[in-house]
């Protein structure tokens, strides 16, 4: 790879990788905001603590679910809520666009809880939702893993120039120089394994593996047999429990029925008490009736009948006087008075007419006689009228006597009716008391028989004798509660046993799958052993391979470090027109970058150069690393100017801008306002009311 790079032209990395970032409730970003990125230079600027680095951390979190050096709980906004980050990027290998959305929140204990991840890839039907699938797909689309991304593509704040004097082990891993070492260690392990039986090292190791696999196979088969025995025992136990549960259910049902019978008996006892209470009430009613009737009810009855008879006789006699005497006399007087009034009118008319002859009878009229008759008629009329008035008074008096007599008769009849009713009520109450007493006696006998039968039934059901029904009922309650607890316990054990059977079934299924896997493994190892038997003579070849890998590792390190130094110097020359250094190389001992200043007599560490050149060499080496890693597509720099004095900041930012000729996309965070070129995607971050806000031109 190094030879290919050294012989090729320095070329750019094509289009951008990161296209769009949307973040919500992520650190200082509260409300949902979307940031667009373009190929070339994307400069994120703003004042200190405005939230610039937060944008880079959101990119890392979206890609890998992690941010180096930051606890994930610190990524959630201080205002709380659900963190949500969505990143759209383009694969530099396939050109596919992919969108990743990650979300999370804090639990009550302040711990970060992921709420899921979703990755949609252009051209692929189903989204990815499992963490490992997403991580695998990200590595597949980018062409590099998380470690390379964090150490090469992304330069943390204050770590930009550390690449000039890196940790050797970490740089070996980045450059892939540990591969040969790992292979040599693997070959050495193979030799050690094969050396267990004489010089046929590999054969012994495989035989050991075969033995282990067969032992595992035997163990799994024994485990299946053991599980079968356990299942057989559990199924027997299950059957036993089901029978016991069925029996217990029947026992509980019988006890409940017996308890219901006791309740029914109690209701009957209460009914008997109610009957007795009713008898007492009837007896009190009878006593009240006797009190009202008096001590000699027959004499009282005769007295009331005599009162009624006397009242009726008096009323009859008065009514006869009224109708047969007084009314007859009044009708006679009414007729006589009417006749007298008629005669008086006729005589008065004749007198007024003054005729000598009566026009009706033709007799001669004697006016003196006429006057005398009128006086006689009037005197008689006055007498009759006085008598009629007296008669009317007598009639009214008799009627009043009749009414008074009638009331006395009615009162007597009512008193008699009440007395007779009370006498009848006495008989009814006596009859009711008799009926209730008979009912109470019969019910009491039935109750006593029922209690004896119920006690005998309880003794049969509970298997012991009882001196009283109350004792039986109390014992039944305790026994019922105990049986119900046992029944509930059996149900719990039955459920637990079924769960154990399910667990054994699952474990047996897993063991059976492992048996199949071990059988296949045994066959594979046997084939491998057969192959090893044919290649015993190749043990020395392995040793030669080990030597070759040692030499290869040495040559590879020399070549890669030489290439890294060469590319670093080429990028340095391309980024600046200052010819102050004639050469540089990577020290194979500590991987520090050594540079040769023009006019000097020796190489010096690059970190001893001035702030501007030191940063430029750091940028050049990082570009060279990306080229060697075959990833000239993306570079993320967080405040690379921190190690540079203010006079050299414009130059460094200009160098970074020029780097877009070598790298497809650069995302730069800086709080300096340089580099407002037309082709720069300027992203301004400001704090507004405590939250970060993004402004893009």
C-alpha positions in Angstrom: 0.0 0.0 0.0 2.8 2.4 0.9 4.6 1.9 -2.4 1.4 2.6 -4.3 0.8 5.8 -2.3 4.4 7.1 -2.8 4.2 6.6 -6.5 0.8 8.3 -7.0 -0.1 11.9 -7.4 -1.6 13.6 -4.3 -5.3 13.8 -5.1 -8.4 15.0 -3.3 -10.9 12.8 -1.7 -14.0 13.5 -3.9 -17.3 14.8 -2.4 -18.3 15.3 1.2 -19.2 12.5 3.6 -21.3 14.3 6.2 -24.4 16.0 4.6 -26.9 16.9 7.3 -27.1 16.9 11.1 -30.3 17.4 13.1 -30.1 17.5 16.9 -32.5 18.1 19.7 -32.0 18.3 23.5 -28.3 17.5 22.9 -26.2 19.3 25.5 -26.6 23.1 24.9 -28.9 22.5 21.9 -32.5 22.4 23.1 -34.9 23.0 20.3 -34.7 20.9 17.1 -32.1 22.4 14.7 -30.7 21.1 11.4 -27.2 21.9 10.1 -26.2 21.3 6.5 -22.6 20.3 5.5 -21.0 20.6 2.1 -18.0 19.1 0.4 -14.8 21.1 1.1 -14.4 23.3 4.2 -17.2 23.6 6.7 -16.2 26.1 9.3 -18.0 26.1 12.6 -17.3 29.4 14.4 -18.6 31.2 17.4 -17.6 32.5 20.8 -16.2 30.2 23.5 -18.9 27.9 25.0 -21.3 28.7 22.2 -21.7 25.0 21.4 -19.3 24.5 18.5 -17.7 21.3 19.8 -21.1 20.0 20.6 -21.9 19.7 16.9 -18.8 17.5 16.4 -19.8 15.4 19.4 -23.3 15.0 17.9 -21.7 13.7 14.7 -19.6 11.1 16.6 -22.6 10.1 18.7 -24.8 9.6 15.7 -22.1 7.5 13.9 -20.9 5.4 16.8 -23.2 6.0 19.8 -20.3 7.3 21.8 -18.1 10.3 22.3 -14.5 9.8 23.4 -13.9 11.3 26.9 -17.6 12.2 27.5 -20.1 10.4 29.7 -23.2 9.9 27.6 -25.4 11.2 30.5 -23.7 14.6 29.9 -24.9 14.6 26.3 -28.5 15.2 27.4 -29.7 18.8 27.7 -29.7 20.2 31.2 -33.4 21.0 30.6 -34.1 17.3 30.3 -36.3 15.7 27.7 -35.4 13.2 25.1 -32.1 13.6 23.2 -32.4 12.9 19.5 -29.7 13.1 16.9 -30.2 12.4 13.1 -27.2 12.3 10.8 -27.3 11.8 7.0 -24.0 10.9 5.4 -22.7 9.5 2.1 -20.6 6.4 1.8 -17.2 7.3 0.1 -17.0 3.7 -1.0 -20.5 2.9 -2.5 -21.9 6.4 -2.9 -25.0 5.3 -0.9 -26.6 7.8 1.4 -27.4 6.6 4.9 -29.4 8.2 7.8 -28.9 7.3 11.4 -31.1 8.4 14.2 -30.2 7.9 17.9 -32.1 8.9 20.9 -31.9 8.6 24.7 -32.8 10.2 28.0 -31.9 10.1 31.7 -33.6 7.8 34.2 -34.5 9.0 37.7 -31.0 8.0 38.8 -29.5 10.3 36.3 -28.2 7.4 34.2 -28.3 7.6 30.4 -30.9 5.3 28.8 -30.8 4.7 25.1 -34.2 4.9 23.4 -33.2 3.1 20.2 -31.2 3.5 17.0 -32.4 3.4 13.5 -30.3 3.4 10.3 -31.8 3.6 6.8 -29.5 3.0 3.8 -30.2 4.0 0.3 -31.2 1.0 -1.8 -31.8 -1.2 1.1 -35.4 -2.1 2.0 -35.3 -2.7 5.7 -33.9 -0.3 8.3 -31.4 -1.5 10.9 -32.4 -1.2 14.5 -29.8 -3.2 16.4 -26.7 -1.5 17.7 -24.2 -4.0 16.5 -25.8 -4.1 13.0 -25.7 -0.4 12.8 -22.0 -0.3 13.9 -21.1 -2.9 11.4 -22.9 -1.1 8.6 -21.3 2.2 9.5 -17.8 0.6 9.3 -18.8 -1.1 6.0 -20.0 2.2 4.4 -17.1 4.4 5.7 -14.3 1.8 5.2 -12.8 2.5 8.6 -13.6 1.6 12.2 -14.3 3.7 15.2 -10.7 3.6 16.5 -9.3 4.9 13.3 -12.1 7.5 13.1 -11.5 8.8 16.6 -7.6 8.8 16.3 -7.1 10.0 12.7 -10.3 11.5 11.2 -11.2 13.4 14.4 -8.7 15.6 16.2 -10.0 16.6 19.6 -9.5 20.0 21.1 -5.9 20.4 22.4 -4.9 17.1 20.8 -4.3 18.4 17.3 -0.5 18.4 17.5 -0.2 15.3 19.7 0.2 13.3 16.4 3.7 14.6 16.1 4.7 12.6 19.2 2.1 9.9 19.5 1.7 6.8 21.6 3.5 4.1 19.7 1.1 1.2 20.5 -1.9 3.3 19.3 -0.1 4.3 16.1 0.8 0.7 15.4 -2.8 -0.2 15.7 -3.9 2.7 13.4 -1.3 1.8 10.7 -2.1 -1.9 10.9 1.5 -2.7 12.0 0.2 -5.0 14.7 -1.2 -7.5 12.1 2.2 -9.1 11.4 2.9 -9.3 15.2 -0.5 -10.8 15.8 0.2 -13.4 13.0 3.6 -14.2 14.5 2.0 -14.6 17.9 -0.6 -16.9 16.4 2.0 -19.0 14.6 4.0 -19.2 17.9 0.8 -20.3 19.6 0.2 -22.9 16.9 3.8 -24.2 17.4 3.3 -24.3 21.2 0.1 -26.3 20.7 1.6 -28.6 18.2 4.6 -29.2 20.4 2.6 -31.0 23.1 3.4 -34.4 21.6 6.9 -34.4 20.4 7.5 -32.4 17.2 4.1 -33.1 15.9 2.7 -30.0 17.5 -0.2 -29.3 15.4 -1.5 -32.8 15.5 -1.5 -32.8 19.2 -3.4 -29.6 19.4 -6.1 -30.8 17.0 -6.4 -34.1 18.8 -6.8 -32.1 22.0 -9.5 -30.0 20.3 -11.2 -33.2 19.0 -11.0 -34.6 22.5 -12.5 -31.5 23.9 -15.2 -31.4 21.3 -16.1 -35.0 21.8 -16.1 -34.4 25.6 -18.4 -31.4 25.1 -20.5 -33.5 22.8 -20.7 -36.2 25.4 -21.5 -33.7 28.1 -24.3 -32.2 26.0 -25.7 -35.6 25.3 -25.5 -36.4 29.1 -27.1 -33.1 29.8 -29.9 -34.0 27.4 -30.3 -37.3 29.2 -30.3 -35.5 32.5 -32.8 -33.0 31.3 -35.0 -35.8 30.0 -34.8 -37.5 33.4 -35.6 -34.1 35.0 -38.5 -33.6 32.6 -39.8 -37.1 33.3 -39.7 -36.4 37.0 -41.2 -33.0 36.5 -44.0 -34.4 34.3 -44.6 -37.0 37.0 -44.7 -34.3 39.5 -47.0 -32.2 37.3 -49.4 -35.2 36.9 -49.3 -35.7 40.7 -49.9 -32.0 41.3 -52.7 -31.9 38.8 -54.3 -34.9 40.5 -53.8 -33.4 44.0 -55.1 -30.1 42.7 -58.1 -31.7 41.2 -58.7 -33.6 44.5 -58.0 -30.4 46.5 -60.3 -28.5 44.3 -63.0 -31.1 45.0 -62.2 -31.0 48.7 -62.4 -27.2 48.8 -65.6 -27.3 46.8 -67.1 -29.7 49.3 -65.9 -27.6 52.3 -67.4 -24.5 50.6 -70.7 -26.4 50.1 -70.5 -27.5 53.8 -69.8 -23.9 54.8 -72.8 -22.8 52.7 -74.9 -25.5 54.5 -73.8 -24.0 57.8 -74.7 -20.6 56.6 -78.1 -22.0 55.5 -78.5 -23.6 58.9 -77.7 -20.2 60.5 -80.3 -18.6 58.3 -82.8 -21.2 59.5 -81.9 -20.7 63.1 -82.4 -17.0 62.6 -85.8 -17.8 61.0 -86.7 -19.9 64.0 -85.8 -17.0 66.3 -87.9 -14.7 64.1 -90.9 -17.1 64.4 -90.5 -17.1 68.2 -90.3 -13.3 68.2 -93.5 -13.2 66.1 -95.2 -15.5 68.6 -94.2 -13.2 71.4 -95.5 -10.2 69.4 -98.8 -12.0 68.9 -99.1 -12.9 72.6 -98.5 -9.2 73.4 -101.2 -8.3 70.9 -103.6 -10.8 72.6 -102.8 -9.3 76.0 -103.5 -5.8 74.6 -106.9 -7.1 73.2 -107.8 -8.7 76.5 -106.9 -5.4 78.2 -109.3 -3.5 75.9 -112.1 -6.1 76.3 -112.1 -6.0 80.1 -112.5 -8.7 82.6 -116.1 -9.7 81.7 -116.4 -9.5 77.9 -119.8 -11.3 77.9 -121.4 -8.7 80.2 -119.8 -5.9 78.2 -121.3 -7.4 75.0 -124.8 -7.7 76.6 -124.5 -4.1 77.8 -123.6 -2.8 74.3 -126.5 -4.8 72.7 -128.9 -3.4 75.2 -127.7 0.2 74.6 -128.2 -0.4 70.9 -131.7 -1.8 71.4 -132.9 1.0 73.6 -131.5 3.6 71.2 -133.3 1.8 68.3 -136.6 1.6 70.2 -136.5 5.3 71.2 -135.6 6.3 67.6 -138.5 4.2 66.3 -141.1 5.6 68.8 -140.0 9.2 68.0 -140.2 8.5 64.3 -143.7 7.2 64.7 -144.8 10.3 66.7 -143.2 12.5 64.0 -144.7 10.6 61.0 -148.1 9.5 62.4 -149.1 12.5 64.6 -147.1 15.6 64.0 -146.6 15.4 60.3 -150.3 14.4 59.8 -151.4 17.4 61.9 -149.1 19.7 60.0 -150.4 18.6 56.7 -154.0 19.2 57.9 -153.2 22.7 59.2 -151.5 23.5 55.9 -154.7 22.6 54.0 -156.9 24.5 56.4 -154.8 27.6 56.3 -154.7 27.4 52.5 -158.5 27.1 52.4 -159.0 30.0 54.8 -156.6 32.2 52.7 -158.7 31.3 49.6 -162.0 32.2 51.3 -160.6 35.5 52.6 -159.4 36.4 49.1 -162.7 35.6 47.5 -164.7 37.6 50.1 -162.2 40.5 49.7 -162.6 40.4 46.0 -166.4 40.5 46.2 -166.2 43.4 48.7 -163.9 45.3 46.4 -166.2 44.6 43.4 -169.2 46.0 45.3 -171.7 43.8 43.4 -175.0 42.9 44.9 -175.1 39.4 43.4 -172.4 36.8 43.5 -171.1 36.2 40.0 -170.6 32.4 40.8 -173.6 31.3 42.7 -176.1 34.2 41.8 -177.1 34.7 45.4 -177.6 38.2 46.8 -174.6 39.4 48.8 -174.9 40.6 52.4 -171.9 42.9 52.9 -172.3 42.9 56.7 -172.4 39.1 56.6 -169.4 39.3 54.2 -167.4 41.4 56.7 -168.3 39.1 59.6 -167.2 36.0 57.6 -163.9 37.7 56.7 -163.3 38.5 60.4 -164.2 35.0 61.4 -161.9 33.6 58.7 -159.0 35.8 59.7 -159.4 34.9 63.4 -159.5 31.2 62.5 -156.5 31.7 60.2 -154.5 33.4 63.0 -155.4 30.6 65.4 -154.3 28.0 62.8 -151.1 29.9 62.0 -150.2 30.0 65.7 -150.8 26.3 66.0 -148.7 25.6 62.9 -145.8 27.5 64.4 -146.0 25.6 67.6 -146.3 22.4 65.6 -143.2 23.2 63.6 -141.3 23.7 66.9 -142.5 20.4 68.1 -141.5 18.7 64.8 -138.0 20.2 65.1 -137.7 19.1 68.7 -138.8 15.6 67.8 -136.3 15.5 64.9 -133.5 16.7 67.1 -134.5 13.9 69.6 -134.6 11.4 66.7 -131.1 12.6 65.5 -129.7 12.4 69.0 -131.2 8.9 69.4 -129.8 7.9 66.0 -126.4 9.1 67.0 -126.6 7.1 70.2 -127.7 4.1 68.2 -124.8 4.5 65.8 -122.4 5.0 68.6 -123.8 1.9 70.3 -123.6 0.0 67.0 -120.0 1.1 66.4 -119.0 0.3 70.0 -120.6 -3.1 69.5 -118.9 -3.6 66.1 -115.6 -2.7 67.6 -116.2 -5.0 70.5 -117.2 -7.8 68.2 -114.2 -7.0 65.9 -111.9 -7.2 68.9 -113.5 -10.4 70.0 -113.0 -11.7 66.5 -109.5 -10.4 66.5 -108.9 -12.3 69.8 -109.9 -15.5 68.1 -107.7 -14.7 65.1 -104.7 -13.9 67.3 -105.3 -17.0 69.2 -105.5 -19.0 65.9 -102.3 -17.2 64.7 -100.5 -17.9 67.9 -101.6 -21.5 67.6 -100.4 -21.7 64.0 -97.1 -20.0 64.7 -96.5 -22.2 67.7 -97.2 -25.3 65.5 -95.0 -23.9 62.8 -92.3 -23.0 65.3 -92.5 -26.5 66.9 -92.3 -28.2 63.5 -89.6 -25.9 62.2 -87.6 -26.4 65.5 -87.9 -30.1 65.1 -86.7 -29.9 61.5 -83.9 -27.5 62.5 -82.8 -29.8 65.3 -82.8 -32.7 62.9 -81.0 -30.6 60.3 -78.4 -29.6 62.8 -77.8 -33.2 63.9 -77.5 -34.2 60.2 -75.2 -31.3 59.5 -73.0 -32.1 62.4 -72.8 -35.7 61.3 -72.0 -34.5 57.8 -69.3 -32.2 59.1 -67.9 -35.1 61.2 -67.8 -37.3 58.2 -66.2 -34.6 56.0 -63.7 -33.4 58.6 -62.9 -36.8 60.1 -63.6 -35.9 63.8 -66.4 -35.6 66.3 -67.9 -32.3 67.6 -69.7 -31.5 70.7 -71.7 -28.8 69.2 -72.6 -27.3 65.8 -70.7 -24.1 66.7 -67.6 -26.1 67.4 -68.0 -27.8 64.0 -68.5 -24.5 62.2 -65.4 -23.0 63.8 -63.3 -26.0 62.9 -64.8 -26.0 59.4 -63.8 -22.4 58.9 -60.2 -23.1 60.0 -60.0 -26.3 57.9 -61.5 -24.5 54.8 -59.0 -21.7 55.1 -56.2 -24.2 55.5 -57.3 -26.3 52.5 -57.7 -23.1 50.4 -54.2 -22.1 51.3 -52.9 -25.6 50.4 -54.9 -25.4 47.2 -53.4 -22.0 46.3 -50.0 -23.3 47.2 -50.6 -26.3 44.9 -51.6 -23.9 42.1 -48.4 -21.9 42.6 -46.3 -25.1 42.6 -48.2 -26.3 39.5 -47.4 -23.0 37.8 -43.8 -23.2 38.9 -43.5 -26.9 37.7 -44.9 -25.9 34.3 -42.4 -23.1 34.2 -39.6 -25.6 35.1 -40.8 -27.9 32.4 -40.8 -25.0 29.9 -37.3 -24.1 31.1 -36.1 -27.7 30.7 -37.7 -27.9 27.2 -35.9 -24.7 26.3 -32.6 -25.9 27.7 -33.0 -29.3 26.0 -33.7 -27.6 22.7 -30.5 -25.5 23.2 -28.6 -28.6 24.2 -29.8 -30.4 21.2 -28.7 -27.5 19.0 -25.3 -27.6 20.7 -25.1 -31.4 20.1 -25.7 -30.8 16.4 -23.1 -28.1 16.5 -20.6 -30.3 18.3 -21.2 -33.2 16.0 -20.5 -30.9 13.0 -17.5 -29.6 14.9 -16.2 -33.1 15.6 -16.5 -33.9 11.9 -14.7 -30.7 11.0 -11.9 -31.4 13.5 -11.6 -35.0 12.3 -11.2 -33.7 8.8 -8.8 -31.2 10.1 -6.8 -33.9 11.9 -6.7 -36.0 8.8 -5.3 -33.0 7.0 -2.8 -32.4 9.8 -1.6 -35.9 9.5 -0.8 -35.2 5.9 1.1 -32.0 6.8 3.3 -33.0 9.7 6.3 -32.3 7.6 5.2 -28.7 7.2 6.0 -27.8 10.8 9.3 -26.3 9.7 7.5 -24.4 7.1 5.5 -22.7 9.9 8.8 -21.7 11.5 10.0 -20.3 8.3 6.7 -18.4 8.0 7.2 -17.0 11.5 10.6 -15.8 10.4 9.2 -14.3 7.2 6.5 -12.5 9.1 9.2 -11.1 11.5 11.1 -9.8 8.5 7.8 -8.6 6.8 6.8 -6.7 9.9 10.2 -5.0 10.0 10.1 -4.1 6.3 6.4 -3.0 6.5 7.1 -0.7 9.5 10.1 0.8 7.7 8.2 1.2 4.5 5.0 2.7 6.1 7.0 5.0 8.3 9.1 6.1 5.4 6.0 6.6 3.3 4.3 8.5 6.2 7.3 10.8 6.5 7.5 11.3 2.7 3.8 12.0 2.4 3.9 14.3 5.4 6.7 16.4 3.8 4.9 16.4 0.4 1.7 17.7 2.1 3.7 20.2 4.0 5.3 21.5 0.8 2.0 21.6 -0.9 0.3 23.6 1.9 3.0 26.3 2.2 5.4 28.1 -0.1 7.9 28.6 2.8 11.0 26.5 2.1 12.4 26.3 5.7 12.8 22.5 5.9 14.6 20.1 3.6 13.3 16.8 4.8 11.4 14.9 7.6 11.0 11.4 8.7 9.2 9.3 11.4 11.4 8.1 14.2 10.9 4.3 14.2 11.7 4.2 17.9 9.0 6.5 19.2 7.1 7.5 16.0 7.8 11.2 16.6 8.0 13.3 13.5 11.6 14.6 13.0 12.2 17.6 10.6 15.4 19.0 9.1 15.5 22.8 9.1 17.5 24.3 6.2 20.8 25.4 7.5 20.7 23.0 10.4 23.1 20.1 11.0 20.6 17.7 12.4 17.0 16.7 12.6 14.8 18.1 15.4 11.4 17.0 16.7 8.6 18.7 14.8 7.0 19.7 18.1 10.0 21.9 18.8 9.2 24.0 15.7 7.4 27.3 16.0 3.6 27.2 16.7 2.7 27.8 13.1 5.0 25.2 11.7 4.2 22.7 14.4 0.5 22.9 13.6 1.2 22.7 9.9 3.3 19.6 10.3 0.6 18.1 12.5 -2.0 18.9 9.7 0.3 17.4 7.1 1.0 14.2 9.0 -2.8 13.8 9.6 -3.4 14.2 5.9 -0.7 11.7 5.2 -2.2 9.2 7.6 -5.6 9.6 5.9 -4.0 8.9 2.6 -2.2 5.8 3.9 -5.4 4.6 5.4 -7.0 5.2 2.0 -9.5 7.5 3.5 -8.9 11.0 2.0 -12.6 11.8 2.5 -13.2 13.5 5.8 -11.2 15.4 8.4 -12.7 16.8 11.6 -10.7 19.4 13.6 -11.7 20.8 16.9 -10.0 24.1 17.7 -6.6 23.2 16.1 -5.5 26.8 16.7 -5.3 26.4 20.5 -1.6 25.5 20.2 -0.8 28.4 17.8 0.0 32.0 18.6 -2.3 34.6 17.3 0.1 35.7 14.5 0.1 32.2 13.0 -3.6 31.5 13.3 -4.5 33.0 9.9 -1.8 30.9 8.3 -3.0 27.7 9.9 -6.6 28.4 8.9 -5.4 29.1 5.4 -3.5 25.8 5.4 -6.6 24.0 6.5 -8.6 25.6 3.8 -6.0 24.5 1.2 -6.3 20.9 2.6 -9.6 20.6 0.9 -7.6 19.9 -2.3 -6.5 16.7 -0.6 -9.5 15.9 1.6 -13.1 15.7 0.3 -14.5 17.3 3.3 -13.1 19.2 6.3 -15.2 20.2 9.3 -13.4 22.8 11.3 -14.3 24.2 14.7 -12.8 27.6 15.6 -13.7 30.6 17.6 -11.6 32.8 15.2 -13.3 34.7 12.4 -10.8 34.1 9.7 -11.5 32.3 6.4 -14.8 33.8 5.2 -14.1 32.6 1.7 -16.9 32.1 -0.8 -16.5 28.3 -1.0 -16.5 27.9 2.8 -19.7 26.6 4.4 -19.8 29.0 7.4 -21.8 27.7 10.4 -22.1 30.3 13.1 -23.0 29.2 16.6 -24.4 31.6 19.2 -25.9 31.3 22.7 -29.4 32.7 22.9 -31.0 32.6 26.3 -28.8 29.8 27.4 -29.3 27.6 24.3 -27.1 27.2 21.2 -28.5 28.5 17.9 -27.0 27.8 14.5 -27.0 30.3 11.7 -25.9 29.3 8.1 -25.5 31.8 5.2 
